Amino acid sequence: MIRLARPDDTSAIVELLRESIVVLCGPIYRNDPKIMEAWLENKQDANIIQWMRHPLNRMIVSIDENSGEIAGVGLSRTAVESNTCRILLCYVHPRAVGRGHGSTLLSNLEEDLRDHGSVEVVTNATLNSANFYFSKGYVAKAVDANDPISIQMAKVLVALV
């Protein structure tokens, strides 16, 4: 089940993000302290609330049907002056990987962005999530030497005629 994130979800979202980064991404990045500290730094309650309340953002959660707990979180931002929007978060808790939560979150975010007139979606994929995005129709757009943890990827949501 997908629903909008609520302020009372904040602590569970922070725990999910941090656990996902440490457990799923840490080994890919050799648990490099500099990378991990920078990545985890903004995963705090106050930031989650701020992201949730941003007028251009939409934060959703995927609820595990068996446990009723938050299994994944997604965050998108619509564009103001262009037709390109962003997927800012699409994370799944390590214990929920492989159960369709990431696919459902991404599909839901893309559908909402398409409905709001977005033509293209861009995301910064982690090295371990790049294949997931490739499988959903994303293409590698750029690699930023100043951002060692991600690959910029994009997908056309609406074909221009």
N, C-alpha and C positions, 0 to 999 in steps of 0.2 A: 504494500500500500504506500502510495506517495501522498504527502500532504505538505502544506507550507510549514516552515520551521516557526516555532514560537519562542518567546523569551525564556520560558521554562525549560526549553531544550538545550540551552546554552552550555551547561556543564557537560552534558552527554556529547554534544558536538565537539567541544574542545577535546574531550577524552578520545573520541573517535579519530579526530584529525591527528592528534599527537601519536596515538597508538599505530595508526596506519603509516605515518611517516617513519616512525622508529622501526616497526616490525617489517613492513613491506618495502620501504624505500631505503632504509638504512644500509642493508647489506649491498645493494646495488651501488651505493655511493661510498662503500667501504667504511661506513660509519664515521666518516671524516668529521671531527668535532666542529670545525669551522663551518662546514656546509650544514650540518644538522642543527647547530645553535641558531644560525641565521634563518633557517627554514622554520624552526619551531617558535622563534621569538614572538611572532605576532599571533600565535594560536592561543589567545586568552579571551576570557569571558567578555571583557569590554569591547574588544574588536569584533567578536561574533555579533554582539548586539548592534554595533555600529553598522556592520555589513548587512545585517537583517533589516535595519531601518532605512538604509540608503534608498532614496526614491527610484533609482534606476535598477536596483538589484532585485532579484527574486531568489530566495533561499528555500530549498525544499529538502525534505528528509524521506528516506525510505525506511519503512517500519518492517521488521522481521515478523512474519505472520505467526511463528511459533512462540517467540519470547516476548513480542510486543515492544522490544527495544529498538532504538535507532540503529540501523545497520549501514546506512550511507547518508551522505550529505552532498547536495549540489548547489552551486551558486552561479547565477548568470547576471550579466549587466547589459541592458539594452543601450544602443548607441543614440546619442543626441543629434549629431550633425552628419552622420553617415549611415550606411546600411549594414555596417559591420558591427557585430556585437561580440561579447566575450563570454566564455565559460571560465569562471574564476576558480571554481572548486568542483571536483567530482571524485570524492573519496569514499571508500568502503572500509568498514572495520575488518581487520584481518580474519576474524572468525566467520565473516559473511562473504568472503571472496568466492567467486564461482557460482553464486546463487542467483545471478541476474540483477542484483541491486544496481550495479554501475550502469548496465545497459538501460535499465528502466529510468534511472535518474537522468542520464544523458538524453534519451529519447524525449522525456518530458520537458527538459530544458529547451531542447531544440524546437519542439513543437510550439512552446510558448513564445520563443523568440521569432519564429516564423510568423506566428499569428500577430506579432507586434510589428511586422514589416521588415524584419532583418533579412538581408539577402545572404550574408556570409557570417559564419561564426569562426572565431579565432580562440585558440587556447594555448597555454604553455604546458605541454605534456612532460611528465617526468620520464626518465629513461625507461622505467619499468612499465609505464602506461602507454608508451608510444604505439605498441602493437595493438592495444585495445582500440585506440583512436583510428589507426589504419583500418582495422576491421569494421569500423563504423563509417568509413568513407572519407576520413580526413587525409590530407596530404601534408607532408613536411613543407613548411614555408621558409623557415630560417633557423639557424643556430647562432645564438649570441655568445660570443667568446666571454662576455662579462657575466653571463648567466650559465654557470656550469651544471645546473641541475635540470634544465628543461630544453625542449625543442618546440619552437613555435609551429603550430599546426593549424590548418584551416579546412573548412568545409563549406561548400555552397549549399545554402538551404532552399533557395528559390531560383529556378532557372529564369534568366532574363530573356524575354522574347523580343 
